[in-house]
Each structure stands twice: as structure tokens, then as C-alpha cells.
Amino acid sequence: MIAFVSGPVAAVAPGSAVVEVGGVGMLVHCGPATLAALTGTAEAYPQFQLSRDQTCTGCHVSPAGGGLLNENGLATAETISQFGTAPEFFYGKIPRPDWLMLGGDLRGASGYVQSPEKLLASFPMQIEAYGRATFGGFSLQVDVGARESQAGNEAATHVWSREHYLTWQQKPGENTGLYVRVGRFMPVFGLRLAEHLTYIRRWGGTPLYGETYGLAVEYVDPRFEVHATGFIKDPIFDTPEHSNGGAVVGELRMSERLSVGAEGMVTQSDDEKKFRIGALAKLYLPGPDLLLQLEGQFMNQLIEPRGAPKQIIAYLLASRSFQPFLLDVGLGFFDENIQITKLHRECVDLNFHWFATSHFELVLNSRYEMLAFGSGGDSGAFAMLQGHYRL
């Protein structure tokens, strides 16, 4: 049985799962090994960190990475693609003043999902435009895009701004130094992978549409970076995280090829508190042009009066670049309560990117997922072909 539902689902019957599809929920009746497929928004590819630049700001204007590309990012988009083409917004055909940056992303997907029911799906995923105005050491960035109207939401709408924030930058025009941001954005935490259904994002504190209002103080340098964010529950939109809290993550570049980091997050809502600690590491092997990324988290969830589930989330990602292609192989582990046996799940992810031009890529996203290594229920899988066009 498959039912399409719009918006957040407060409760799901046992044996069912919610599959997020670009903001639309797909309620799937399935076995214990549930599978949520598909990518929702276009963000940065940290698979290129260390291999192309030491920091995310080497290619992006945001200190968190993702979104609009700076001059080096545009050049990289052209270099790694097969057919090149001018990388600027609309190929540089639309004149704009120097103080204004424009961009956007269009994304759709089609493919196969087994959860364990078997079905074919095809749908749009993202329609979003970005604008950034710079004045001195300050900049204002606003993203506007389509959003599925959600019944029961505090402000149901078909258009929204996923991110909008004001930034003060210590060194305008450069990609290092101190940044202070205030507004609506995703707290910086973890590996910052674009694929929101990797375990370390889905259950690791930065779920799809988890942006909320906050204040971030960030320092970025080729040798190290630190991001500290305080945030509150979104007063306008009903988001996956209904909490106030704070997050800190720091990375130290031990060399040009090795980076290690530590992180912590505390959140509190009306009925629970969550305490997360974690570690991350990145190792670049220039010979095979291979980047290894690892993140592990321990989360203590205090729920009154029902106890305190303790969770472990881990993800290992190996990314091999051979222009104009990028191959990702990921291994995920999530135990939603280590005090109960056979609640852990594992997955193998395979993503294959073809950067056809500086604006267009095709991505094959696939996963095979098990519960308790196959002994806890039916396994799931998906294979989706995704088209992504950057304006």
C-alpha cells in the first residue's frame, strides 16, 4: 500500500515509513527495514575538499559551503566538466552589477524504489533561485523556491525562502577570516554532505529542511576552521527539528592531505533533550585522486518520562574523481537505541556523477539497506537517476 501525503507526519503506523520526495512525504507500508530515498536540495560537494581546495570557501561565498560559487568555484565547475561552457549565471549573458550575485538550481529525478514494495517514481525535486547583495563588509543572501503546501503548517505556502541571512565578513572579497551570520540557515555540523539521506545527516542533526533561525560565529583558515551556531525553533514554518539549541564543530588540517575534527550539539524541545558528540576525519590520497571522509556520533536523547535512548550514527564515504566523473561509495550505520538488540541498520550507498557541462550534471543515486545485517526484517533499495541544472 502506498499513500502520498503532504507535509510533516506526526505519527506513522508500525511497519510504515515516510519517504521524503522533494518536500512531499510518501507514506510507504513496508517491513522494519525502511528506506527514504532521493535528494531534496542542491548543496556543496565536500568530496572536493582537500583535493581541490583546503576549505569550502575556496569555491563558495558562504562560510558553510554550498549555494553560490565564487570565481574559483566557477572555474572549478568548468574545469571538471566534460564540455565546459561558460560557468557564470546564465552563461554570463545577463548583465548585473558587481555587488550582486545571482544563481539557482533545478533538479528532478526518476527511478526505482524497493521498501520492500517495488515502485517506479518520477518527480521534480528543486526549483530555487539565489541572490546575494554585497555592501562593504556586509552581504545579504536570500534563497526563494517552490515549496509543497503542507496541511497543518503554521504558514502553508507554495513559495518560501529556505535560507535568508545577513553576513558580516572580516575580509571582504577574500575566503578566510571571521564571519558572523544571522538569519535562517542550516547550522554547520558534521561533514556537510549534499546527500541528505546519508545516515550522518538524516539522523545526525542536519536533516532535510532543518534550516532554522540562528546566529553563527565562524572562523575559516586553510589550517583550521571553527563554526559555532545558536538557534531557535522556527516560529514560522513547521520543520523537522522543533528545538532550541547550539552546535559547535571544529576542524584542524594536520597537513594538506589530512583533516581531523570534533563536534558537539545540544537541543531542547518541549518533550526532549538531545546531546550529541562526534568526531570527523578526512584523508586525501593524490595518487588515485581519492578522498576518504569519516564521521561518527554518539547521541543521548532524554525523553520524559520514557527514558533515555542512546544512539550511534556513523558514515564512511570514499570518493574517487576521474574527470568528468565522480564516484562515491558510502557505508552507513545507525543504531537508534544501543540498549535494545537488533535495532541497528546498515547501508551501502553508490553515487555516480557525470559533470556534463559547467551547469548540468547527471547523478545516479543508489542504496542497499539492511536491518540488523538482514536478521531484523526485509531489506530495502533504491536507484534514482537525477538531473541537476545550475542556473
N, C-alpha and C positions, 0 to 999 in steps of 0.2 A: 504494500500500500504506500502511495506517495501523495503527499498533500503539499501544495505550495502555500506558504504563509508569508505575510509581510511584516517586518518589524521584529522587535525582540520577543522572545518566547519566555514567559515567566516560569512555566513548568512543562516538562516533557515526560510523557509516559515511559515507564520502563520498557527497554527494548526499542526505543526510538532515539533519533539523533537529529540535530539541526544542522543542515548543510548550508553554509553561507555562500550566496551566489551574488557577488557584487552588491550587497546591501539587501538582497531578498533572501529570506530564510526558506529552506526546503526541508520540510519535516519528513524524514525517511524512517520507516519502520524497518528495523534491522536487528541483527544479533548484537551481542555485547561489544564486539569489536567494531566500533562506529568509525566513520570516515567523513571528514569535512573537506571538500575539495575546492580548489580554484583560488586564484589570486584576486584581490579586490582592488588595490591601488598600485600605481607605479611609483617606486621609490628608488633609492640608490642601490648600486650593486657593490657591497663591501668586498666582493670577490676580487676587485681590482686594487684594494688597499695593499700596500707594501709592494705589489707587483708594478703598479703604475705611479703611485704616489704614497707618501707616508701617512697622509691624513685625508679624511673625506672632503675637507675644504680645499684640497688640491684641485677638485673638479666641480664642487658645488659651492654656492654662495651661502647656504645655511651651515651653521656650525655643527648641526646634527647630520649633515649629508642629505641627499635626496632633493627632488624638486629641480629648480632652475640650475642650469650649468653656467659656470664662469668660462672665461676664454680658454683655459686649459681643458676644461671638461668638453667644450665644443670640439676642440681639436682632437681629443681622445675619441669622441664619438665618430668623427670622420675617419680617424686612423684605423680603428678596429673593425670598421665595416667593409664589406666586400666591394661595393660600388661607390663608396664615398658620398658625394653630393654635398652641397653647402650645408653646414650643420646649424646655422642660425635659425631663429624663429621664422617660419615660413620661408626658409631658404634665403633670408635677408632681403626679400622683395618688398617688405612693408617697412617704410621709414619710421623711425622712432627716436626720440631724444636720448642723449647719453644717460640721463638719470632714470630712465625707465627700462625695465626688463620684462619681457613677455614670454610665456610658454604655455604648455599644456600637454595632456595625454589622452589618447583614445585607445580603448582596449576592449577586446571581445574574445570569446573562447567557444570551442566546440569539442566534444569528446565523449568518453565512456566512463561511467561510474558504477562500481560494484560495492554494495554496502549492507548485506550481501546481494540485495536485489540488483538486477542489471538494467541499466537505462542509458540512453543517449541524451545529451543535453547540448543546447546551443543558446547563447545569450550575450548581450552587451555587458561589460563589466565596469567600465570607467569612461566618463566624459567630464573632463576637468580642465579648467584654464587657470593660469597663474599670472600674477602681476606683482612687480616689486619696484617701488619708487624709493630712490636714494636722495637724501638731502644732508650733506655733511657727513657726520659720523653716525647718522640715524638712517634706518630704512624701514619701510612698511611693506609687508608682504601679505597678499590676500589671495586665497585659492577659492574658486567658485566652480561648483559642479552639480550634476544631476544627483538626486537622492530619492530613493523609493519612499513614498509617503508611508508612514508607519502608524497604524491604528494604536491608540492609547499613548502615543508620544505626547510630550508636553508641548511640542510645536511641530505638528505634522506638516511637511512641506515637500515639494518636488525639487527644490533648489536649496542648496546650503553652502556654507563655507567651512570646509573640513579644517583648514588652518588659516588663521589670520593673527599676525603678531607684529609688534614693534621691536626692532633690534637696535641696540647701541653697540658700535664696534670700536675698539680702541685704535685699530689701524685701518682706517677706511681704504678700500682698494686693495688690501692685502688679504692673505688667507691664514694668518696666525694672530695670536694675541687674545685679549679678553673680549668676550661677547656677553651682553645682557639682553635677554629676551623676555617679553611679557605679552600674553595673549593666549590664543588657542593653538596648541601644537601637541605632538606626541612627546611625552617625557623621554629623554635619552637614556637608554638602558640596554645592556646586552650587546649582542653582535650587530644589531640593527639590520637584519636581513630583510630584503624586499618581500620574500615569500612569507606571508602572514600565517600560513598553516604549518610552518616548521614548529615543532613542539616548543622550542625555546621562546617563540613569540606567542603562540596561541595560549599557552598556559604560563608563560614566563613574565607576565606583567605588561606587555605591549600588544594586546590583541587588535584585530582589525577594528577600525573606528574607535580606538581607545584614546584619541586625542581629547584633551580637556584643557581647562584654563589654568595657567600656571605662570610662575616666574622662574627663569633659569639663569644661572651664572655659570659661564663656560670659559675655559681657557684651552686654546689649541696651539700646539707647538709640534714640530717634527719629532721632538724627543719624547713628548708626553702630552696627554690631554686629560682634563677633568671636567665633568658635567654634573652640576647639582641642580635639581629641579624640585620646587614645591608646587603642589597642585591641589585643586579643589574639585568636588563633584560638579559636573557641567550643569549649570542652572537652567539651560535652555533645551538641550537635547538629551534623550534617554540613551546613554552609552553603555557599552559592555561593562565598564568599571564604574560603580556608584560609590566612589570613595574619595576621601581627602588623604593626602599623604605627601611623601617625599622620596626622591631617588637620588643616589649618587653612584657614579661609575667613573673609574679612572683607568687609564692605560699608560704603560711605560714601554717605550721602544728600547729593548735591550740592544738592538742593532738594527740595521736597515732591513733585516730579514726576520726578526723575531720581536713580537709584542706580547706582553702579559698584562692582565688587568684584574681588578676586583670591583665588586658592586654590592649595593645594598638598597632595599626598598622597604618602606613601611607604609601601609594603607589602612584606613579605618572607615567603615561604613556603619549603618545603624545596627547591623547584626553580626559583624565580624571584624577581626583584625588579621592582617597578614604581615608576616615578617619574612623577607627574602634576603638571602646572602648568596653570593655566587662568585665564580672565577671564570676568566676567559683567556684564551691564548690564540695567537696567530703566528704561523710559520710559513715563510715563502721559500720555495726551492726553485732557484732561477733556471737550473738545467732543464727540467721538464716544464717550466713555467707553471708550477703547481702551488696553490695556496691551501694550507690546512687551517681550519678555524674550529675551535672547541669552546663550548660554554657549558657549565654545569651550575645548577641552582638547588638550594635547599629552601623549602618554604614551609613555615609553620603557620597554620590557619586556626585562629582561635574563634570558635563558634559557640555562642552561649544559647542554650545550656547543653549542647550536643557534643562537646568535647573539642579535641584539637588534632585534626588530621595533619600529618606531616608528609610532605611531598618531595619528590626528587624529579628534576627535569634536566635532561642533558641532550646535547646535539653536537655531532661531529660532521663537518662539511669539508669535502675535498673538491677543489675547483681547478680544472685544467683548461688553460687558454691556448687555443691554436687558431689564430685569427683567420677568418671572421667568426669563429665558433667558440663557445664556452660550454664546457661540460661540468655539471655539478653532481656529485654523489653524496648523499647525506644519510646518516644513521641517527635515529631519534629514540629516546627512552623517556617514558613518563610514568611515574607511579603516583597515583592520586592519594594513596594512603599506605605508607610503608608498614603500618600496623596490621593490615589485612592482606592475606595472601591472594595472589592471582588478580590483583587489580592493576598491575602494570601493563603497559602496551609498548610495542616497538614498531618502528617503521624503517623502510628503506626508500629514500627519495632519489629520483633520477630526473634531472632537468637538463635539457639541451637547447642552447640559444644559438640562433643564426642572426648575426647583425648584418642584414642585407644592405641597408644604407645607413647614413648617419641619423636618419629619422625613424626607420622601420626595422623591427625585429620579429622573428617568429620564435616561439618558445614551446617546447614540448615539456609539460609538467606531468610527472607520473609518480605514483606511490604504491607500495605494498605494505599493509599494516596488519599486525597480529596482536592478539590479547594473550598475555602470559605465554609468549612464544608458541601460540597456537592451541594451548590447552584450555584457554578460558572462553572460547567461543569462535564463531566464524570470522574469517579474515576478510579484509576489505581491500579495494584497489581503485585507482583511477588513472586515466591517461587523457590529458586535455591538450589540444593544440591552441595556442594563444597567439593572437596578433596584437602587436603593440605599435602605435604610431605616436611619435613625439612631435608636437607642433613646432 
